[in-house]
């Protein structure tokens, strides 16, 4: 009976980790699209005369470009959902900060 509870507990933890991973993935895609839209709309139309992007277009562009330039990440089994979330958030915030600074000089 105890073994059944242990197996069910492990399955519940694995399921919650999977849900957390999908939430981090969704946040990453959504926020990444916002960052691309912000940077594109702040730099590209003024520089090259191209049209503004909507959030959906920017999200699609972000997904396509990420797929093209994707690098294999080393398998880190010790990375938690929280550390993945913090890594994704910090990378996007760094890019938006750099883009904001660049846009001040355009």
MARGU-522280 format. One record per atom (N, C-alpha, C, O): atom name; x, y, z. Coordinates in steps of 0.05 Angstrom, whole numbers, plus 5000, padded with zeros to 4 digits. Layout:
R  kemi    c1    c2    c3
R    CA     X     Y     Z
...
***
This chain:
R  kemi    c1    c2    c3
R     N  5016  4976  5000
R    CA  5000  5000  5000
R     C  5017  5025  5000
R     O  5011  5045  4986
R     N  5039  5025  5016
R    CA  5057  5048  5017
R     C  5070  5052  4990
R     O  5074  5075  4982
R     N  5077  5030  4976
R    CA  5090  5033  4950
R     C  5071  5046  4930
R     O  5080  5061  4913
R     N  5045  5039  4932
R    CA  5025  5052  4914
R     C  5024  5082  4919
R     O  5023  5098  4900
R     N  5025  5090  4944
R    CA  5024  5118  4951
R     C  5049  5133  4941
R     O  5048  5155  4931
R     N  5072  5119  4943
R    CA  5097  5131  4933
R     C  5096  5134  4903
R     O  5105  5155  4893
R     N  5086  5114  4889
R    CA  5084  5116  4860
R     C  5065  5138  4852
R     O  5070  5154  4834
R     N  5042  5140  4866
R    CA  5022  5161  4860
R     C  5034  5189  4866
R     O  5029  5208  4851
R     N  5049  5191  4888
R    CA  5062  5216  4895
R     C  5082  5225  4875
R     O  5083  5248  4867
R     N  5098  5205  4865
R    CA  5118  5211  4845
R     C  5104  5219  4819
R     O  5114  5237  4805
R     N  5082  5206  4812
R    CA  5068  5213  4788
R     C  5056  5241  4790
R     O  5056  5256  4770
R     N  5046  5248  4813
R    CA  5034  5275  4817
R     C  5056  5296  4815
R     O  5051  5317  4803
R     N  5079  5291  4826
R    CA  5101  5310  4825
R     C  5110  5313  4795
R     O  5115  5335  4786
R     N  5112  5291  4781
R    CA  5120  5292  4753
R     C  5100  5307  4736
R     O  5107  5323  4719
R     N  5074  5303  4742
R    CA  5053  5317  4728
R     C  5054  5347  4734
R     O  5051  5363  4715
R     N  5059  5355  4759
R    CA  5061  5383  4766
R     C  5085  5396  4753
R     O  5084  5419  4744
R     N  5107  5381  4751
R    CA  5131  5392  4737
R     C  5126  5396  4708
R     O  5135  5415  4696
R     N  5110  5378  4696
R    CA  5104  5380  4668
R     C  5086  5405  4663
R     O  5090  5420  4644
R     N  5066  5409  4680
R    CA  5049  5432  4678
R     C  5065  5458  4682
R     O  5062  5477  4667
R     N  5084  5458  4701
R    CA  5101  5481  4705
R     C  5118  5487  4681
R     O  5123  5510  4674
R     N  5129  5465  4668
R    CA  5145  5469  4644
R     C  5129  5481  4622
R     O  5139  5499  4607
R     N  5104  5472  4618
R    CA  5087  5484  4597
R     C  5080  5513  4604
R     O  5078  5529  4585
R     N  5076  5520  4629
R    CA  5071  5547  4636
R     C  5095  5565  4630
R     O  5092  5587  4620
R     N  5119  5555  4637
R    CA  5144  5571  4631
R     C  5147  5574  4601
R     O  5155  5595  4592
R     N  5141  5553  4586
R    CA  5143  5554  4557
R     C  5124  5575  4546
R     O  5131  5591  4529
R     N  5099  5574  4555
R    CA  5079  5594  4546
R     C  5087  5622  4553
R     O  5084  5640  4537
R     N  5097  5626  4578
R    CA  5106  5653  4586
R     C  5129  5662  4568
R     O  5130  5685  4560
R     N  5148  5643  4563
R    CA  5171  5650  4547
R     C  5163  5659  4519
R     O  5173  5678  4508
R     N  5144  5644  4507
R    CA  5136  5651  4480
R     C  5121  5678  4480
R     O  5126  5695  4463
R     N  5103  5682  4499
R    CA  5087  5706  4500
R     C  5105  5731  4506
R     O  5103  5751  4492
R     N  5122  5729  4526
R    CA  5139  5751  4533
R     C  5160  5756  4511
R     O  5167  5779  4506
R     N  5170  5735  4499
R    CA  5190  5738  4477
R     C  5177  5752  4454
R     O  5190  5769  4441
R     N  5152  5746  4448
R    CA  5138  5761  4427
R     C  5135  5790  4433
R     O  5138  5807  4415
R     N  5129  5796  4458
R    CA  5127  5825  4466
R     C  5154  5839  4463
R     O  5155  5861  4453
R     N  5176  5826  4471
R    CA  5202  5838  4468
R     C  5209  5843  4439
R     O  5219  5864  4432
R     N  5204  5823  4421
R    CA  5209  5826  4393
R     C  5192  5849  4382
R     O  5202  5866  4366
R     N  5166  5851  4389
R    CA  5149  5872  4380
R     C  5159  5899  4389
R     O  5160  5918  4373
R     N  5167  5901  4414
R    CA  5177  5926  4425
R     C  5202  5935  4410
R     O  5205  5959  4402
R     N  5221  5917  4407
R    CA  5246  5924  4393
R     C  5242  5930  4364
R     O  5253  5949  4353
R     N  5226  5913  4350
R    CA  5221  5918  4322
R     C  5207  5945  4317
R     O  5216  5961  4301
R     N  5186  5950  4332
R    CA  5171  5974  4329
R     C  5186  5999  4337
R     O  5180  6021  4328
R     N  5206  5996  4353
R    CA  5222  6018  4362
R     C  5246  6025  4343
R     O  5256  6047  4343
R     N  5255  6005  4328
R    CA  5279  6009  4312
R     C  5274  6006  4282
R     O  5281  6024  4266
R     N  5261  5985  4273
R    CA  5260  5978  4245
R     C  5243  5997  4228
R     O  5253  6006  4207
R     N  5219  6005  4237
R    CA  5203  6024  4220
R     C  5218  6050  4215
R     O  5217  6061  4192
R     N  5230  6062  4235
R    CA  5244  6087  4232
R     C  5269  6084  4215
R     O  5277  6103  4200
R     N  5282  6062  4217
R    CA  5308  6058  4203
R     C  5304  6049  4174
R     O  5317  6060  4156
R     N  5286  6030  4170
R    CA  5283  6018  4143
R     C  5256  6024  4130
R     O  5252  6016  4107
R     N  5238  6037  4144
R    CA  5212  6043  4133
R     C  5193  6019  4130
R     O  5174  6020  4115
R     N  5198  5998  4145
R    CA  5181  5974  4145
R     C  5158  5978  4164
R     O  5159  5995  4182
R     N  5136  5962  4160
R    CA  5112  5966  4177
R     C  5117  5957  4206
R     O  5135  5942  4212
R     N  5099  5966  4223
R    CA  5099  5958  4251
R     C  5089  5929  4253
R     O  5074  5920  4236
R     N  5097  5915  4274
R    CA  5088  5887  4279
R     C  5067  5887  4301
R     O  5069  5902  4320
R     N  5047  5870  4298
R    CA  5029  5864  4320
R     C  5042  5844  4338
R     O  5063  5833  4332
R     N  5030  5840  4362
R    CA  5041  5820  4380
R     C  5041  5792  4368
R     O  5061  5777  4371
R     N  5020  5785  4354
R    CA  5019  5759  4341
R     C  5040  5755  4320
R     O  5053  5733  4319
R     N  5045  5775  4304
R    CA  5065  5773  4284
R     C  5093  5771  4296
R     O  5110  5756  4288
R     N  5097  5787  4317
R    CA  5123  5787  4331
R     C  5128  5760  4345
R     O  5150  5750  4345
R     N  5107  5748  4356
R    CA  5110  5722  4369
R     C  5116  5701  4349
R     O  5134  5684  4353
R     N  5103  5702  4326
R    CA  5110  5683  4304
R     C  5138  5686  4294
R     O  5152  5666  4290
R     N  5146  5711  4291
R    CA  5174  5716  4282
R     C  5194  5706  4303
R     O  5214  5695  4296
R     N  5188  5710  4329
R    CA  5205  5701  4350
R     C  5208  5671  4350
R     O  5229  5660  4353
R     N  5185  5657  4346
R    CA  5186  5628  4346
R     C  5202  5617  4322
R     O  5218  5599  4325
R     N  5198  5629  4298
R    CA  5212  5620  4274
R     C  5242  5625  4277
R     O  5258  5607  4272
R     N  5249  5649  4285
R    CA  5278  5656  4288
R     C  5291  5638  4310
R     O  5313  5629  4307
R     N  5276  5634  4332
R    CA  5287  5617  4353
R     C  5292  5589  4343
R     O  5311  5576  4350
R     N  5274  5579  4327
R    CA  5277  5552  4315
R     C  5301  5551  4297
R     O  5316  5531  4297
R     N  5305  5572  4281
R    CA  5327  5572  4262
R     C  5354  5573  4276
R     O  5373  5559  4268
R     N  5356  5590  4296
R    CA  5382  5594  4309
R     C  5385  5578  4335
R     O  5404  5582  4350
R     N  5367  5559  4340
R    CA  5367  5544  4365
R     C  5393  5529  4368
R     O  5402  5516  4349
R     N  5404  5530  4392
R    CA  5428  5515  4399
R     C  5420  5494  4418
R     O  5403  5498  4435
R     N  5433  5471  4417
R    CA  5428  5450  4435
R     C  5438  5458  4463
R     O  5461  5464  4467
R     N  5419  5458  4482
R    CA  5427  5465  4509
R     C  5437  5440  4523
R     O  5427  5418  4519
R     N  5458  5443  4540
R    CA  5467  5419  4555
R     C  5444  5409  4573
R     O  5429  5425  4584
R     N  5443  5383  4576
R    CA  5422  5371  4592
R     C  5427  5376  4621
R     O  5446  5365  4632
R     N  5411  5393  4633
R    CA  5415  5400  4661
R     C  5391  5390  4677
R     O  5370  5403  4679
R     N  5394  5366  4688
R    CA  5372  5354  4703
R     C  5367  5368  4729
R     O  5345  5364  4741
R     N  5386  5383  4739
R    CA  5383  5397  4765
R     C  5368  5423  4763
R     O  5361  5435  4783
R     N  5362  5433  4738
R    CA  5349  5458  4735
R     C  5319  5455  4742
R     O  5305  5438  4732
R     N  5311  5473  4760
R    CA  5283  5472  4769
R     C  5266  5490  4751
R     O  5276  5505  4734
R     N  5240  5487  4754
R    CA  5221  5504  4738
R     C  5226  5533  4745
R     O  5226  5551  4727
R     N  5231  5539  4771
R    CA  5235  5567  4779
R     C  5261  5578  4766
R     O  5261  5601  4757
R     N  5282  5562  4765
R    CA  5307  5572  4753
R     C  5304  5576  4723
R     O  5316  5594  4711
R     N  5288  5558  4710
R    CA  5282  5562  4681
R     C  5267  5588  4677
R     O  5273  5603  4658
R     N  5247  5593  4694
R    CA  5231  5617  4692
R     C  5249  5642  4695
R     O  5246  5661  4680
R     N  5266  5641  4715
R    CA  5284  5664  4720
R     C  5303  5668  4697
R     O  5309  5691  4690
R     N  5313  5646  4686
R    CA  5332  5648  4663
R     C  5318  5661  4639
R     O  5329  5679  4626
R     N  5294  5652  4633
R    CA  5279  5662  4610
R     C  5272  5692  4615
R     O  5275  5708  4597
R     N  5263  5698  4639
R    CA  5256  5726  4645
R     C  5280  5744  4643
R     O  5278  5766  4632
R     N  5303  5736  4654
R    CA  5326  5753  4654
R     C  5337  5757  4626
R     O  5346  5779  4620
R     N  5336  5737  4609
R    CA  5346  5741  4581
R     C  5328  5761  4567
R     O  5339  5779  4553
R     N  5302  5758  4569
R    CA  5284  5776  4555
R     C  5286  5804  4566
R     O  5286  5824  4551
R     N  5289  5807  4592
R    CA  5292  5834  4604
R     C  5318  5847  4596
R     O  5319  5871  4592
R     N  5339  5831  4593
R    CA  5365  5841  4584
R     C  5362  5852  4556
R     O  5372  5874  4550
R     N  5349  5837  4538
R    CA  5345  5847  4510
R     C  5328  5871  4509
R     O  5334  5890  4493
R     N  5307  5872  4525
R    CA  5289  5896  4524
R     C  5304  5920  4535
R     O  5300  5943  4525
R     N  5321  5917  4555
R    CA  5336  5939  4566
R     C  5357  5949  4546
R     O  5359  5973  4542
R     N  5371  5931  4533
R    CA  5390  5939  4512
R     C  5376  5953  4489
R     O  5386  5974  4480
R     N  5353  5943  4481
R    CA  5339  5955  4459
R     C  5328  5983  4467
R     O  5329  6001  4451
R     N  5319  5985  4492
R    CA  5309  6011  4501
R     C  5332  6032  4501
R     O  5328  6055  4493
R     N  5356  6024  4509
R    CA  5379  6042  4509
R     C  5386  6050  4481
R     O  5391  6073  4475
R     N  5386  6030  4462
R    CA  5392  6036  4434
R     C  5371  6055  4423
R     O  5379  6074  4408
R     N  5346  6051  4429
R    CA  5325  6068  4418
R     C  5327  6097  4428
R     O  5316  6116  4415
R     N  5340  6102  4450
R    CA  5343  6129  4460
R     C  5361  6146  4441
R     O  5360  6170  4441
R     N  5378  6132  4425
R    CA  5396  6146  4407
R     C  5387  6146  4378
R     O  5402  6155  4360
R     N  5363  6136  4372
R    CA  5353  6135  4345
R     C  5337  6160  4340
R     O  5326  6164  4318
***
